[in-house]
Amino acid sequence: MPPRKVTPAAFSKMEGRVESLESEISVVRTTLADVQNAVKENHASLLAMLEKCLGK
């Protein structure tokens, strides 16, 4: 089967989709970083509360 030729219009459409996906990935990465930071803070707070309650 011979390779298909990509038209400029199809290429532009694919390029737009790629940019959209890259933008979404960027948002997901930022959100995951925020969640990771919140988990670290909550973990530290929980340990501090446990130490206070247990009298360490």
mmCIF file as Biopython writes it, N, C-alpha, C and O atoms, coordinates in Angstrom:
data_model
#
loop_
_atom_site.group_PDB
_atom_site.id
_atom_site.type_symbol
_atom_site.label_atom_id
_atom_site.label_alt_id
_atom_site.label_comp_id
_atom_site.label_asym_id
_atom_site.label_entity_id
_atom_site.label_seq_id
_atom_site.pdbx_PDB_ins_code
_atom_site.Cartn_x
_atom_site.Cartn_y
_atom_site.Cartn_z
_atom_site.occupancy
_atom_site.B_iso_or_equiv
_atom_site.auth_seq_id
_atom_site.auth_asym_id
_atom_site.pdbx_PDB_model_num
ATOM 1   N N  . MET A ? 1  ? 0.850  -1.173 0.000  1.0 0.0 1  A 1 
ATOM 2   C CA . MET A ? 1  ? 0.000  0.000  0.000  1.0 0.0 1  A 1 
ATOM 3   C C  . MET A ? 1  ? 0.900  1.242  0.000  1.0 0.0 1  A 1 
ATOM 4   O O  . MET A ? 1  ? 1.746  1.382  0.883  1.0 0.0 1  A 1 
ATOM 5   N N  . PRO A ? 2  ? 0.736  2.120  -0.949 1.0 0.0 2  A 1 
ATOM 6   C CA . PRO A ? 2  ? 1.579  3.320  -1.028 1.0 0.0 2  A 1 
ATOM 7   C C  . PRO A ? 2  ? 1.254  4.280  0.116  1.0 0.0 2  A 1 
ATOM 8   O O  . PRO A ? 2  ? 0.115  4.331  0.580  1.0 0.0 2  A 1 
ATOM 9   N N  . PRO A ? 3  ? 2.251  5.039  0.569  1.0 0.0 3  A 1 
ATOM 10  C CA . PRO A ? 3  ? 1.999  5.988  1.658  1.0 0.0 3  A 1 
ATOM 11  C C  . PRO A ? 3  ? 1.015  7.071  1.222  1.0 0.0 3  A 1 
ATOM 12  O O  . PRO A ? 3  ? 1.031  7.533  0.081  1.0 0.0 3  A 1 
ATOM 13  N N  . ARG A ? 4  ? 0.167  7.455  2.159  1.0 0.0 4  A 1 
ATOM 14  C CA . ARG A ? 4  ? -0.809 8.506  1.850  1.0 0.0 4  A 1 
ATOM 15  C C  . ARG A ? 4  ? -0.146 9.863  1.951  1.0 0.0 4  A 1 
ATOM 16  O O  . ARG A ? 4  ? 0.719  10.091 2.796  1.0 0.0 4  A 1 
ATOM 17  N N  . LYS A ? 5  ? -0.560 10.744 1.088  1.0 0.0 5  A 1 
ATOM 18  C CA . LYS A ? 5  ? -0.049 12.111 1.145  1.0 0.0 5  A 1 
ATOM 19  C C  . LYS A ? 5  ? -0.975 12.926 2.042  1.0 0.0 5  A 1 
ATOM 20  O O  . LYS A ? 5  ? -2.199 12.827 1.957  1.0 0.0 5  A 1 
ATOM 21  N N  . VAL A ? 6  ? -0.369 13.717 2.885  1.0 0.0 6  A 1 
ATOM 22  C CA . VAL A ? 6  ? -1.141 14.540 3.811  1.0 0.0 6  A 1 
ATOM 23  C C  . VAL A ? 6  ? -1.332 15.910 3.185  1.0 0.0 6  A 1 
ATOM 24  O O  . VAL A ? 6  ? -0.375 16.570 2.780  1.0 0.0 6  A 1 
ATOM 25  N N  . THR A ? 7  ? -2.577 16.316 3.117  1.0 0.0 7  A 1 
ATOM 26  C CA . THR A ? 7  ? -2.879 17.630 2.550  1.0 0.0 7  A 1 
ATOM 27  C C  . THR A ? 7  ? -2.558 18.712 3.575  1.0 0.0 7  A 1 
ATOM 28  O O  . THR A ? 7  ? -2.543 18.445 4.777  1.0 0.0 7  A 1 
ATOM 29  N N  . PRO A ? 8  ? -2.304 19.921 3.110  1.0 0.0 8  A 1 
ATOM 30  C CA . PRO A ? 8  ? -2.031 21.022 4.054  1.0 0.0 8  A 1 
ATOM 31  C C  . PRO A ? 8  ? -3.178 21.245 5.042  1.0 0.0 8  A 1 
ATOM 32  O O  . PRO A ? 8  ? -2.942 21.564 6.208  1.0 0.0 8  A 1 
ATOM 33  N N  . ALA A ? 9  ? -4.408 21.080 4.581  1.0 0.0 9  A 1 
ATOM 34  C CA . ALA A ? 9  ? -5.554 21.273 5.477  1.0 0.0 9  A 1 
ATOM 35  C C  . ALA A ? 9  ? -5.570 20.208 6.569  1.0 0.0 9  A 1 
ATOM 36  O O  . ALA A ? 9  ? -5.812 20.510 7.738  1.0 0.0 9  A 1 
ATOM 37  N N  . ALA A ? 10 ? -5.311 18.962 6.181  1.0 0.0 10 A 1 
ATOM 38  C CA . ALA A ? 10 ? -5.287 17.873 7.165  1.0 0.0 10 A 1 
ATOM 39  C C  . ALA A ? 10 ? -4.132 18.062 8.138  1.0 0.0 10 A 1 
ATOM 40  O O  . ALA A ? 10 ? -4.267 17.803 9.333  1.0 0.0 10 A 1 
ATOM 41  N N  . PHE A ? 11 ? -3.002 18.512 7.621  1.0 0.0 11 A 1 
ATOM 42  C CA . PHE A ? 11 ? -1.840 18.749 8.483  1.0 0.0 11 A 1 
ATOM 43  C C  . PHE A ? 11 ? -2.140 19.848 9.494  1.0 0.0 11 A 1 
ATOM 44  O O  . PHE A ? 11 ? -1.798 19.722 10.670 1.0 0.0 11 A 1 
ATOM 45  N N  . SER A ? 12 ? -2.770 20.913 9.045  1.0 0.0 12 A 1 
ATOM 46  C CA . SER A ? 12 ? -3.127 22.014 9.949  1.0 0.0 12 A 1 
ATOM 47  C C  . SER A ? 12 ? -4.096 21.539 11.026 1.0 0.0 12 A 1 
ATOM 48  O O  . SER A ? 12 ? -3.987 21.934 12.187 1.0 0.0 12 A 1 
ATOM 49  N N  . LYS A ? 13 ? -5.046 20.689 10.634 1.0 0.0 13 A 1 
ATOM 50  C CA . LYS A ? 13 ? -6.013 20.155 11.587 1.0 0.0 13 A 1 
ATOM 51  C C  . LYS A ? 13 ? -5.303 19.295 12.635 1.0 0.0 13 A 1 
ATOM 52  O O  . LYS A ? 13 ? -5.580 19.408 13.829 1.0 0.0 13 A 1 
ATOM 53  N N  . MET A ? 14 ? -4.389 18.439 12.181 1.0 0.0 14 A 1 
ATOM 54  C CA . MET A ? 14 ? -3.630 17.597 13.111 1.0 0.0 14 A 1 
ATOM 55  C C  . MET A ? 14 ? -2.769 18.455 14.028 1.0 0.0 14 A 1 
ATOM 56  O O  . MET A ? 14 ? -2.664 18.180 15.223 1.0 0.0 14 A 1 
ATOM 57  N N  . GLU A ? 15 ? -2.160 19.485 13.477 1.0 0.0 15 A 1 
ATOM 58  C CA . GLU A ? 15 ? -1.316 20.383 14.263 1.0 0.0 15 A 1 
ATOM 59  C C  . GLU A ? 15 ? -2.135 21.062 15.359 1.0 0.0 15 A 1 
ATOM 60  O O  . GLU A ? 15 ? -1.674 21.210 16.491 1.0 0.0 15 A 1 
ATOM 61  N N  . GLY A ? 16 ? -3.346 21.470 15.012 1.0 0.0 16 A 1 
ATOM 62  C CA . GLY A ? 16 ? -4.240 22.084 15.999 1.0 0.0 16 A 1 
ATOM 63  C C  . GLY A ? 16 ? -4.604 21.118 17.108 1.0 0.0 16 A 1 
ATOM 64  O O  . GLY A ? 16 ? -4.655 21.497 18.279 1.0 0.0 16 A 1 
ATOM 65  N N  . ARG A ? 17 ? -4.859 19.867 16.743 1.0 0.0 17 A 1 
ATOM 66  C CA . ARG A ? 17 ? -5.182 18.858 17.751 1.0 0.0 17 A 1 
ATOM 67  C C  . ARG A ? 17 ? -3.997 18.609 18.675 1.0 0.0 17 A 1 
ATOM 68  O O  . ARG A ? 17 ? -4.162 18.474 19.888 1.0 0.0 17 A 1 
ATOM 69  N N  . VAL A ? 18 ? -2.814 18.550 18.101 1.0 0.0 18 A 1 
ATOM 70  C CA . VAL A ? 18 ? -1.608 18.329 18.908 1.0 0.0 18 A 1 
ATOM 71  C C  . VAL A ? 18 ? -1.421 19.480 19.891 1.0 0.0 18 A 1 
ATOM 72  O O  . VAL A ? 18 ? -1.120 19.248 21.062 1.0 0.0 18 A 1 
ATOM 73  N N  . GLU A ? 19 ? -1.594 20.704 19.435 1.0 0.0 19 A 1 
ATOM 74  C CA . GLU A ? 19 ? -1.459 21.865 20.320 1.0 0.0 19 A 1 
ATOM 75  C C  . GLU A ? 19 ? -2.491 21.820 21.440 1.0 0.0 19 A 1 
ATOM 76  O O  . GLU A ? 19 ? -2.189 22.148 22.588 1.0 0.0 19 A 1 
ATOM 77  N N  . SER A ? 20 ? -3.709 21.412 21.099 1.0 0.0 20 A 1 
ATOM 78  C CA . SER A ? 20 ? -4.765 21.300 22.105 1.0 0.0 20 A 1 
ATOM 79  C C  . SER A ? 20 ? -4.409 20.249 23.150 1.0 0.0 20 A 1 
ATOM 80  O O  . SER A ? 20 ? -4.574 20.475 24.349 1.0 0.0 20 A 1 
ATOM 81  N N  . LEU A ? 21 ? -3.924 19.104 22.693 1.0 0.0 21 A 1 
ATOM 82  C CA . LEU A ? 21 ? -3.534 18.040 23.621 1.0 0.0 21 A 1 
ATOM 83  C C  . LEU A ? 21 ? -2.355 18.459 24.492 1.0 0.0 21 A 1 
ATOM 84  O O  . LEU A ? 21 ? -2.316 18.145 25.682 1.0 0.0 21 A 1 
ATOM 85  N N  . GLU A ? 22 ? -1.401 19.161 23.906 1.0 0.0 22 A 1 
ATOM 86  C CA . GLU A ? 22 ? -0.258 19.643 24.685 1.0 0.0 22 A 1 
ATOM 87  C C  . GLU A ? 22 ? -0.717 20.606 25.773 1.0 0.0 22 A 1 
ATOM 88  O O  . GLU A ? 22 ? -0.198 20.588 26.889 1.0 0.0 22 A 1 
ATOM 89  N N  . SER A ? 23 ? -1.680 21.436 25.445 1.0 0.0 23 A 1 
ATOM 90  C CA . SER A ? 23 ? -2.221 22.377 26.423 1.0 0.0 23 A 1 
ATOM 91  C C  . SER A ? 23 ? -2.914 21.629 27.560 1.0 0.0 23 A 1 
ATOM 92  O O  . SER A ? 23 ? -2.734 21.965 28.730 1.0 0.0 23 A 1 
ATOM 93  N N  . GLU A ? 24 ? -3.705 20.619 27.213 1.0 0.0 24 A 1 
ATOM 94  C CA . GLU A ? 24 ? -4.386 19.826 28.232 1.0 0.0 24 A 1 
ATOM 95  C C  . GLU A ? 24 ? -3.383 19.098 29.117 1.0 0.0 24 A 1 
ATOM 96  O O  . GLU A ? 24 ? -3.570 19.023 30.331 1.0 0.0 24 A 1 
ATOM 97  N N  . ILE A ? 25 ? -2.328 18.564 28.527 1.0 0.0 25 A 1 
ATOM 98  C CA . ILE A ? 25 ? -1.295 17.864 29.292 1.0 0.0 25 A 1 
ATOM 99  C C  . ILE A ? 25 ? -0.623 18.829 30.260 1.0 0.0 25 A 1 
ATOM 100 O O  . ILE A ? 25 ? -0.320 18.467 31.397 1.0 0.0 25 A 1 
ATOM 101 N N  . SER A ? 26 ? -0.395 20.041 29.812 1.0 0.0 26 A 1 
ATOM 102 C CA . SER A ? 26 ? 0.220  21.053 30.676 1.0 0.0 26 A 1 
ATOM 103 C C  . SER A ? 26 ? -0.661 21.332 31.890 1.0 0.0 26 A 1 
ATOM 104 O O  . SER A ? 26 ? -0.161 21.453 33.008 1.0 0.0 26 A 1 
ATOM 105 N N  . VAL A ? 27 ? -1.963 21.434 31.670 1.0 0.0 27 A 1 
ATOM 106 C CA . VAL A ? 27 ? -2.902 21.672 32.771 1.0 0.0 27 A 1 
ATOM 107 C C  . VAL A ? 27 ? -2.891 20.487 33.734 1.0 0.0 27 A 1 
ATOM 108 O O  . VAL A ? 27 ? -2.903 20.675 34.951 1.0 0.0 27 A 1 
ATOM 109 N N  . VAL A ? 28 ? -2.869 19.277 33.198 1.0 0.0 28 A 1 
ATOM 110 C CA . VAL A ? 28 ? -2.849 18.078 34.046 1.0 0.0 28 A 1 
ATOM 111 C C  . VAL A ? 28 ? -1.569 18.034 34.873 1.0 0.0 28 A 1 
ATOM 112 O O  . VAL A ? 28 ? -1.607 17.701 36.058 1.0 0.0 28 A 1 
ATOM 113 N N  . ARG A ? 29 ? -0.446 18.364 34.261 1.0 0.0 29 A 1 
ATOM 114 C CA . ARG A ? 29 ? 0.825  18.370 35.003 1.0 0.0 29 A 1 
ATOM 115 C C  . ARG A ? 29 ? 0.783  19.374 36.152 1.0 0.0 29 A 1 
ATOM 116 O O  . ARG A ? 29 ? 1.222  19.076 37.263 1.0 0.0 29 A 1 
ATOM 117 N N  . THR A ? 30 ? 0.252  20.561 35.877 1.0 0.0 30 A 1 
ATOM 118 C CA . THR A ? 30 ? 0.150  21.585 36.913 1.0 0.0 30 A 1 
ATOM 119 C C  . THR A ? 30 ? -0.749 21.110 38.046 1.0 0.0 30 A 1 
ATOM 120 O O  . THR A ? 30 ? -0.426 21.283 39.221 1.0 0.0 30 A 1 
ATOM 121 N N  . THR A ? 31 ? -1.876 20.510 37.686 1.0 0.0 31 A 1 
ATOM 122 C CA . THR A ? 31 ? -2.812 20.005 38.689 1.0 0.0 31 A 1 
ATOM 123 C C  . THR A ? 31 ? -2.170 18.907 39.525 1.0 0.0 31 A 1 
ATOM 124 O O  . THR A ? 31 ? -2.315 18.892 40.747 1.0 0.0 31 A 1 
ATOM 125 N N  . LEU A ? 32 ? -1.464 17.992 38.877 1.0 0.0 32 A 1 
ATOM 126 C CA . LEU A ? 32 ? -0.798 16.917 39.614 1.0 0.0 32 A 1 
ATOM 127 C C  . LEU A ? 32 ? 0.267  17.462 40.560 1.0 0.0 32 A 1 
ATOM 128 O O  . LEU A ? 32 ? 0.422  16.961 41.674 1.0 0.0 32 A 1 
ATOM 129 N N  . ALA A ? 33 ? 0.988  18.468 40.132 1.0 0.0 33 A 1 
ATOM 130 C CA . ALA A ? 33 ? 1.995  19.082 40.999 1.0 0.0 33 A 1 
ATOM 131 C C  . ALA A ? 33 ? 1.326  19.723 42.215 1.0 0.0 33 A 1 
ATOM 132 O O  . ALA A ? 33 ? 1.834  19.617 43.331 1.0 0.0 33 A 1 
ATOM 133 N N  . ASP A ? 34 ? 0.191  20.386 42.000 1.0 0.0 34 A 1 
ATOM 134 C CA . ASP A ? 34 ? -0.544 20.993 43.113 1.0 0.0 34 A 1 
ATOM 135 C C  . ASP A ? 34 ? -1.039 19.931 44.089 1.0 0.0 34 A 1 
ATOM 136 O O  . ASP A ? 34 ? -0.953 20.104 45.304 1.0 0.0 34 A 1 
ATOM 137 N N  . VAL A ? 35 ? -1.556 18.836 43.548 1.0 0.0 35 A 1 
ATOM 138 C CA . VAL A ? 35 ? -2.042 17.741 44.395 1.0 0.0 35 A 1 
ATOM 139 C C  . VAL A ? 35 ? -0.884 17.137 45.189 1.0 0.0 35 A 1 
ATOM 140 O O  . VAL A ? 35 ? -1.022 16.858 46.380 1.0 0.0 35 A 1 
ATOM 141 N N  . GLN A ? 36 ? 0.245  16.940 44.532 1.0 0.0 36 A 1 
ATOM 142 C CA . GLN A ? 36 ? 1.410  16.374 45.211 1.0 0.0 36 A 1 
ATOM 143 C C  . GLN A ? 36 ? 1.861  17.275 46.364 1.0 0.0 36 A 1 
ATOM 144 O O  . GLN A ? 36 ? 2.185  16.784 47.446 1.0 0.0 36 A 1 
ATOM 145 N N  . ASN A ? 37 ? 1.883  18.570 46.137 1.0 0.0 37 A 1 
ATOM 146 C CA . ASN A ? 37 ? 2.264  19.506 47.199 1.0 0.0 37 A 1 
ATOM 147 C C  . ASN A ? 37 ? 1.263  19.475 48.352 1.0 0.0 37 A 1 
ATOM 148 O O  . ASN A ? 37 ? 1.655  19.524 49.518 1.0 0.0 37 A 1 
ATOM 149 N N  . ALA A ? 38 ? -0.021 19.395 48.031 1.0 0.0 38 A 1 
ATOM 150 C CA . ALA A ? 38 ? -1.047 19.333 49.072 1.0 0.0 38 A 1 
ATOM 151 C C  . ALA A ? 38 ? -0.905 18.054 49.892 1.0 0.0 38 A 1 
ATOM 152 O O  . ALA A ? 38 ? -1.064 18.079 51.113 1.0 0.0 38 A 1 
ATOM 153 N N  . VAL A ? 39 ? -0.608 16.947 49.237 1.0 0.0 39 A 1 
ATOM 154 C CA . VAL A ? 39 ? -0.428 15.679 49.948 1.0 0.0 39 A 1 
ATOM 155 C C  . VAL A ? 39 ? 0.763  15.771 50.899 1.0 0.0 39 A 1 
ATOM 156 O O  . VAL A ? 39 ? 0.693  15.308 52.038 1.0 0.0 39 A 1 
ATOM 157 N N  . LYS A ? 40 ? 1.849  16.368 50.429 1.0 0.0 40 A 1 
ATOM 158 C CA . LYS A ? 40 ? 3.031  16.524 51.294 1.0 0.0 40 A 1 
ATOM 159 C C  . LYS A ? 40 ? 2.699  17.371 52.520 1.0 0.0 40 A 1 
ATOM 160 O O  . LYS A ? 40 ? 3.083  17.033 53.639 1.0 0.0 40 A 1 
ATOM 161 N N  . GLU A ? 41 ? 1.978  18.481 52.301 1.0 0.0 41 A 1 
ATOM 162 C CA . GLU A ? 41 ? 1.608  19.358 53.412 1.0 0.0 41 A 1 
ATOM 163 C C  . GLU A ? 41 ? 0.678  18.644 54.385 1.0 0.0 41 A 1 
ATOM 164 O O  . GLU A ? 41 ? 0.847  18.749 55.600 1.0 0.0 41 A 1 
ATOM 165 N N  . ASN A ? 42 ? -0.309 17.916 53.851 1.0 0.0 42 A 1 
ATOM 166 C CA . ASN A ? 42 ? -1.250 17.199 54.711 1.0 0.0 42 A 1 
ATOM 167 C C  . ASN A ? 42 ? -0.544 16.096 55.490 1.0 0.0 42 A 1 
ATOM 168 O O  . ASN A ? 42 ? -0.856 15.858 56.656 1.0 0.0 42 A 1 
ATOM 169 N N  . HIS A ? 43 ? 0.396  15.431 54.854 1.0 0.0 43 A 1 
ATOM 170 C CA . HIS A ? 43 ? 1.155  14.371 55.518 1.0 0.0 43 A 1 
ATOM 171 C C  . HIS A ? 43 ? 1.949  14.954 56.689 1.0 0.0 43 A 1 
ATOM 172 O O  . HIS A ? 43 ? 1.963  14.391 57.783 1.0 0.0 43 A 1 
ATOM 173 N N  . ALA A ? 44 ? 2.598  16.072 56.446 1.0 0.0 44 A 1 
ATOM 174 C CA . ALA A ? 44 ? 3.376  16.720 57.502 1.0 0.0 44 A 1 
ATOM 175 C C  . ALA A ? 44 ? 2.465  17.163 58.647 1.0 0.0 44 A 1 
ATOM 176 O O  . ALA A ? 44 ? 2.820  17.012 59.816 1.0 0.0 44 A 1 
ATOM 177 N N  . SER A ? 45 ? 1.306  17.705 58.318 1.0 0.0 45 A 1 
ATOM 178 C CA . SER A ? 45 ? 0.361  18.137 59.353 1.0 0.0 45 A 1 
ATOM 179 C C  . SER A ? 45 ? -0.151 16.944 60.155 1.0 0.0 45 A 1 
ATOM 180 O O  . SER A ? 45 ? -0.272 17.019 61.378 1.0 0.0 45 A 1 
ATOM 181 N N  . LEU A ? 46 ? -0.447 15.860 59.476 1.0 0.0 46 A 1 
ATOM 182 C CA . LEU A ? 46 ? -0.934 14.659 60.147 1.0 0.0 46 A 1 
ATOM 183 C C  . LEU A ? 46 ? 0.121  14.101 61.098 1.0 0.0 46 A 1 
ATOM 184 O O  . LEU A ? 46 ? -0.191 13.727 62.228 1.0 0.0 46 A 1 
ATOM 185 N N  . LEU A ? 47 ? 1.360  14.048 60.642 1.0 0.0 47 A 1 
ATOM 186 C CA . LEU A ? 47 ? 2.434  13.559 61.511 1.0 0.0 47 A 1 
ATOM 187 C C  . LEU A ? 47 ? 2.606  14.458 62.730 1.0 0.0 47 A 1 
ATOM 188 O O  . LEU A ? 47 ? 2.813  13.969 63.841 1.0 0.0 47 A 1 
ATOM 189 N N  . ALA A ? 48 ? 2.521  15.763 62.525 1.0 0.0 48 A 1 
ATOM 190 C CA . ALA A ? 48 ? 2.647  16.700 63.642 1.0 0.0 48 A 1 
ATOM 191 C C  . ALA A ? 48 ? 1.509  16.499 64.642 1.0 0.0 48 A 1 
ATOM 192 O O  . ALA A ? 48 ? 1.737  16.532 65.851 1.0 0.0 48 A 1 
ATOM 193 N N  . MET A ? 49 ? 0.290  16.292 64.150 1.0 0.0 49 A 1 
ATOM 194 C CA . MET A ? 49 ? -0.843 16.059 65.043 1.0 0.0 49 A 1 
ATOM 195 C C  . MET A ? 49 ? -0.678 14.755 65.810 1.0 0.0 49 A 1 
ATOM 196 O O  . MET A ? 49 ? -0.953 14.701 67.009 1.0 0.0 49 A 1 
ATOM 197 N N  . LEU A ? 50 ? -0.232 13.709 65.129 1.0 0.0 50 A 1 
ATOM 198 C CA . LEU A ? 50 ? -0.025 12.423 65.798 1.0 0.0 50 A 1 
ATOM 199 C C  . LEU A ? 50 ? 1.052  12.527 66.873 1.0 0.0 50 A 1 
ATOM 200 O O  . LEU A ? 50 ? 0.896  11.986 67.968 1.0 0.0 50 A 1 
ATOM 201 N N  . GLU A ? 51 ? 2.133  13.213 66.563 1.0 0.0 51 A 1 
ATOM 202 C CA . GLU A ? 51 ? 3.201  13.385 67.546 1.0 0.0 51 A 1 
ATOM 203 C C  . GLU A ? 51 ? 2.701  14.170 68.758 1.0 0.0 51 A 1 
ATOM 204 O O  . GLU A ? 51 ? 3.063  13.874 69.897 1.0 0.0 51 A 1 
ATOM 205 N N  . LYS A ? 52 ? 1.868  15.171 68.496 1.0 0.0 52 A 1 
ATOM 206 C CA . LYS A ? 52 ? 1.321  15.974 69.590 1.0 0.0 52 A 1 
ATOM 207 C C  . LYS A ? 52 ? 0.396  15.118 70.457 1.0 0.0 52 A 1 
ATOM 208 O O  . LYS A ? 52 ? 0.446  15.189 71.685 1.0 0.0 52 A 1 
ATOM 209 N N  . CYS A ? 53 ? -0.446 14.311 69.809 1.0 0.0 53 A 1 
ATOM 210 C CA . CYS A ? 53 ? -1.392 13.468 70.550 1.0 0.0 53 A 1 
ATOM 211 C C  . CYS A ? 53 ? -0.683 12.349 71.309 1.0 0.0 53 A 1 
ATOM 212 O O  . CYS A ? 53 ? -1.088 11.990 72.415 1.0 0.0 53 A 1 
ATOM 213 N N  . LEU A ? 54 ? 0.361  11.807 70.720 1.0 0.0 54 A 1 
ATOM 214 C CA . LEU A ? 54 ? 1.076  10.698 71.349 1.0 0.0 54 A 1 
ATOM 215 C C  . LEU A ? 54 ? 2.158  11.179 72.307 1.0 0.0 54 A 1 
ATOM 216 O O  . LEU A ? 54 ? 2.759  10.373 73.018 1.0 0.0 54 A 1 
ATOM 217 N N  . GLY A ? 55 ? 2.409  12.471 72.335 1.0 0.0 55 A 1 
ATOM 218 C CA . GLY A ? 55 ? 3.360  13.048 73.269 1.0 0.0 55 A 1 
ATOM 219 C C  . GLY A ? 55 ? 4.811  12.787 72.939 1.0 0.0 55 A 1 
ATOM 220 O O  . GLY A ? 55 ? 5.636  12.640 73.841 1.0 0.0 55 A 1 
ATOM 221 N N  . LYS A ? 56 ? 5.132  12.730 71.677 1.0 0.0 56 A 1 
ATOM 222 C CA . LYS A ? 56 ? 6.537  12.501 71.294 1.0 0.0 56 A 1 
ATOM 223 C C  . LYS A ? 56 ? 7.307  13.789 71.317 1.0 0.0 56 A 1 
ATOM 224 O O  . LYS A ? 56 ? 8.503  13.799 71.024 1.0 0.0 56 A 1 
#
